[in-house]
Amino acid sequence: MKIKVLGTAKDKKRVFVFLGIIFAFAAIFSLLGAISFPMKTVHYEIRSDKVTKPFRIVQISDLHAEDYGKDMERLTSLIDEAHPDLIALTGDIYDDKLDNTTTTTLMKYIAPRYTCVYVAGNHEFYDPAGWAANKDEAVSLGIQVLEGENVQVGEVTVCGAARAVSIGELKKPYDWDDAVIQCADSLDTEGFAVLLAHFPHKIDFYRSFGKFDLIMCGHAHGGQWRLPWTQNGLFAPDQGIFPKLSGGRFDYDDTTMIVSRGLTRTKNIIPRIFNNPELVITDIIPE
C-alpha cells in the first residue's frame, strides 16, 4: 500500500499560505483585543426637578470576578476619585464558575466606605448554592442586596429588580418580572426613582409602570465586538445579532436607561474588540 506524502512544492505553498492566514487573523485579533483592553470611565448627566442637590451613582456591572491588580486598586482608585453617593452593582459581579476572590476583595473595600446596593444577574442565579453563600457574604459586609425591595438613599429611591430563588427552583433564572412589579407597587412616584435591573431588553416592561426615572442595566457586555464609533455591538444575549440596547444611554419620553458595557475583560473566552470595559458614573443634577 502506498502512502501519499505531502511534499510537493505546490502542497508546501498551500500549507504556508494557510498558516499565514491563521497567523494574520491571530495577530489582528490580538491587536484589536489590546486596543480594547484598558478600562475607561464613562460619564452621564441627568437633570431632574425631583432632586435639590447633585447625586452621583457609580455603576459596577458584569465584573465576573475580573482582576484589576493588587487589591483591585485599578478599579477602587477610580471609584474613590468619583466620590459616589451610591454604588449600584447591577449583576454578574460574582461568577458562577470562576474563583470569586477578586470580587470579595472589591466588596470588602467598597462596603465600609460607600452606600452599596446590589441586584443579582443571571450568573449569580446559575449557581443557587454559590449565590446563597455569596449573598450572605455581601450582606455581612453591609451591602444591601435587593430582591424586589426599595431603599431610600438621600433624595433618591433605589429599586432592586432581582428574584430570590431557592436551591432546586432554578427554571427561568433571568425572569424577574415579579420583582419589578413588587418594586413598582410599593414605589412613591413623587421622588426620583432608580430601577436597578440586569436585563436591558426588558425596557418596554420597565417603562409600562411609568414610575422609574432612571433604569440601570448591564448583561449585554456592549455586544462584545463593536464597530468603531458606533454605540452598539454585534451580538448580545437575549437580543441576538446587532442588538439595539447593548451599551450606552437611551432616552425615552418618560425615563432614561443606561446600559453598562461591563467590566469583565480577560475572563471571557471571546475577546472584546473596540469595546473597552467601563466604569459608569451617572450624575443626577437639579433642574
C-alpha positions in Angstrom: 0.0 0.0 0.0 1.3 3.4 -0.9 1.0 6.4 1.4 0.9 9.8 -0.2 3.4 12.1 1.5 2.8 15.9 1.4 6.0 17.0 -0.1 5.5 18.8 -3.4 6.3 22.5 -3.8 2.6 23.2 -4.5 1.5 21.4 -1.4 4.0 23.2 0.8 2.9 26.5 -0.7 -0.7 25.8 0.3 0.4 24.9 3.9 2.4 28.2 4.2 -0.5 30.2 2.8 -2.9 28.6 5.3 -0.6 29.1 8.2 0.0 32.7 7.1 -3.8 33.3 7.1 -4.1 31.8 10.6 -1.2 33.9 11.9 -2.6 37.1 10.3 -6.0 36.5 11.9 -4.4 35.8 15.3 -2.3 39.0 15.0 -5.3 41.1 14.1 -7.4 39.7 16.9 -4.6 40.2 19.4 -4.1 43.9 18.2 -7.8 44.7 18.4 -8.1 43.0 21.8 -5.2 45.0 23.1 -6.8 48.3 21.8 -10.0 47.3 23.6 -8.3 46.1 26.8 -8.0 49.2 29.0 -10.8 50.1 31.3 -12.4 53.6 30.8 -14.7 55.8 32.8 -18.0 56.9 31.2 -19.9 59.8 32.5 -23.6 60.6 32.1 -25.7 63.5 33.4 -29.4 63.5 34.0 -31.3 66.7 35.0 -34.4 66.4 37.2 -36.7 68.7 39.3 -37.1 65.8 41.7 -33.8 66.4 43.4 -32.5 69.6 45.1 -28.8 68.7 45.1 -26.5 66.6 42.9 -26.5 62.8 43.4 -23.7 60.6 42.0 -24.1 56.9 41.2 -21.1 54.7 40.3 -22.4 51.6 38.5 -20.4 48.4 38.6 -21.8 45.7 36.3 -20.7 42.3 34.8 -17.4 42.1 36.7 -17.4 38.3 36.5 -14.6 38.2 39.1 -12.2 40.1 36.9 -8.8 41.0 38.3 -7.9 44.7 38.4 -4.5 44.5 40.0 -3.3 44.1 43.6 -6.3 44.6 45.9 -8.3 45.6 42.9 -6.5 49.0 43.0 -7.1 50.0 39.4 -10.8 49.8 39.9 -11.1 51.1 43.5 -8.9 54.1 42.8 -11.4 55.2 40.1 -14.3 54.7 42.5 -12.5 56.8 45.1 -11.8 59.6 42.6 -15.5 59.7 41.8 -16.7 60.2 45.4 -20.1 58.5 44.8 -23.2 58.9 46.9 -24.2 55.4 45.8 -22.5 52.3 44.3 -25.0 50.3 42.2 -24.0 46.8 41.5 -26.1 45.6 38.6 -25.5 41.9 38.4 -22.9 39.3 37.4 -20.5 40.6 39.9 -19.9 37.2 41.4 -19.5 34.5 38.8 -21.0 31.0 38.9 -17.9 29.2 37.6 -14.8 31.3 38.4 -12.9 31.9 41.6 -14.5 35.0 43.2 -11.6 36.1 45.3 -11.3 39.4 43.4 -15.0 40.1 43.8 -14.7 39.5 47.6 -11.7 41.9 47.7 -13.7 44.6 45.9 -16.7 44.1 48.2 -14.6 44.3 51.3 -13.1 47.6 50.1 -16.3 49.4 49.0 -18.7 48.2 51.6 -17.4 50.2 54.6 -16.7 53.3 52.5 -19.9 53.8 50.4 -23.6 53.0 50.3 -23.8 49.9 48.1 -26.8 48.3 46.6 -26.7 45.0 44.7 -29.1 43.2 42.4 -28.2 39.8 41.1 -27.7 38.9 37.4 -28.2 35.6 35.6 -24.7 34.3 36.5 -25.4 34.6 40.2 -28.5 32.6 39.9 -27.0 29.9 37.7 -25.5 28.5 40.9 -28.1 28.9 43.6 -25.9 27.4 46.3 -23.0 29.5 45.4 -25.2 32.6 45.2 -26.6 31.9 48.6 -23.1 31.9 50.1 -22.0 35.0 48.1 -25.2 36.9 49.0 -24.5 36.1 52.7 -21.0 37.4 52.3 -22.2 40.7 50.7 -24.9 41.2 53.3 -22.4 40.5 56.1 -20.2 43.2 54.7 -23.0 45.8 54.8 -24.1 45.7 51.1 -27.8 45.9 50.6 -29.0 43.0 48.3 -32.4 43.9 46.9 -34.8 41.3 45.6 -37.9 43.4 44.8 -37.4 45.9 47.6 -36.9 49.7 47.5 -34.5 51.6 49.7 -34.1 55.4 50.2 -30.7 56.9 49.7 -30.8 60.6 50.2 -33.4 62.1 47.8 -33.3 59.0 45.6 -35.3 55.8 45.8 -33.4 52.8 44.6 -35.4 49.8 43.4 -33.9 46.4 43.0 -35.3 44.0 40.4 -34.0 40.6 41.1 -36.0 37.5 42.0 -34.9 35.4 45.0 -34.7 31.7 44.2 -34.1 28.7 46.4 -31.9 25.7 45.5 -33.7 23.5 43.0 -36.1 26.3 41.9 -33.9 27.5 39.1 -36.1 27.2 36.0 -36.1 30.7 34.5 -33.0 32.4 36.0 -33.5 35.6 34.1 -37.2 36.1 34.5 -37.7 38.5 37.4 -40.8 40.3 36.4 -42.5 39.7 39.7 -39.6 41.6 41.4 -40.2 44.6 39.2 -43.9 44.5 39.9 -43.2 44.4 43.6 -40.9 47.4 43.3 -43.4 49.4 41.3 -46.3 48.6 43.6 -44.5 50.0 46.7 -43.0 53.0 45.0 -43.8 56.6 45.8 -43.8 58.3 42.4 -43.2 61.8 43.8 -39.5 61.3 44.3 -36.7 60.4 41.9 -36.7 56.6 41.4 -33.8 54.5 40.0 -34.5 50.9 38.9 -31.5 48.5 39.0 -32.3 45.7 36.6 -29.8 43.5 35.0 -31.5 43.0 31.6 -31.9 45.9 29.2 -34.0 44.0 26.7 -37.0 44.3 29.1 -37.1 48.1 28.7 -40.7 48.1 27.5 -41.8 46.2 30.5 -39.9 48.5 32.9 -41.5 51.5 31.2 -45.0 50.1 31.4 -45.3 51.2 35.1 -44.5 54.8 34.4 -42.6 55.1 37.7 -38.9 54.9 37.1 -36.9 58.0 36.2 -33.7 56.1 35.6 -33.1 52.5 34.8 -29.6 51.0 35.1 -28.7 47.7 33.4 -25.8 45.5 32.2 -25.8 41.9 30.9 -25.0 42.7 27.2 -21.3 43.3 27.6 -21.5 46.0 24.9 -22.1 43.4 22.3 -18.5 42.2 22.9 -17.4 43.2 19.4 -18.3 46.7 18.4 -17.6 48.7 15.2 -15.6 51.9 15.9 -17.7 55.0 16.6 -20.9 53.0 16.9 -23.0 52.7 20.1 -23.9 49.0 19.9 -22.1 45.8 19.3 -22.6 42.8 17.0 -24.3 40.3 19.4 -25.8 40.3 22.8 -27.6 37.6 24.8 -31.4 37.9 24.7 -31.1 40.4 21.8 -29.2 38.5 19.1 -27.3 39.9 16.2 -26.9 43.7 16.0 -28.5 44.4 19.4 -30.1 47.8 19.9 -29.5 48.0 23.6 -26.1 46.6 24.3 -24.4 49.7 25.8 -24.8 53.5 26.3 -27.6 55.9 27.1 -31.1 55.6 25.8 -33.6 58.5 26.4 -37.3 57.9 26.3 -40.2 60.3 26.9 -40.7 59.1 30.5 -37.3 57.6 31.5 -33.6 57.2 30.7 -31.9 53.8 30.5 -28.2 53.4 31.0 -26.6 50.2 29.9 -23.1 49.4 31.2 -20.7 47.6 28.9 -19.4 45.8 31.9 -16.0 45.2 33.5 -15.1 41.7 32.5 -12.2 41.6 30.0 -9.8 38.5 30.3 -12.3 36.1 31.9 -14.5 35.9 28.8 -13.3 33.4 26.1 -14.4 35.8 23.4 -12.2 38.9 23.3 -13.6 42.4 23.5 -13.0 44.4 20.2 -13.4 48.2 20.1 -15.4 47.7 23.3 -13.5 48.7 26.4 -14.6 47.6 29.8 -16.1 50.6 31.6 -17.0 52.1 35.0 -20.1 54.1 34.6 -20.7 57.4 36.6 -24.1 59.0 36.4 -24.8 62.4 38.0 -28.4 63.4 38.8 -28.5 67.2 38.7 -31.2 69.5 39.9 -33.1 71.1 37.1 
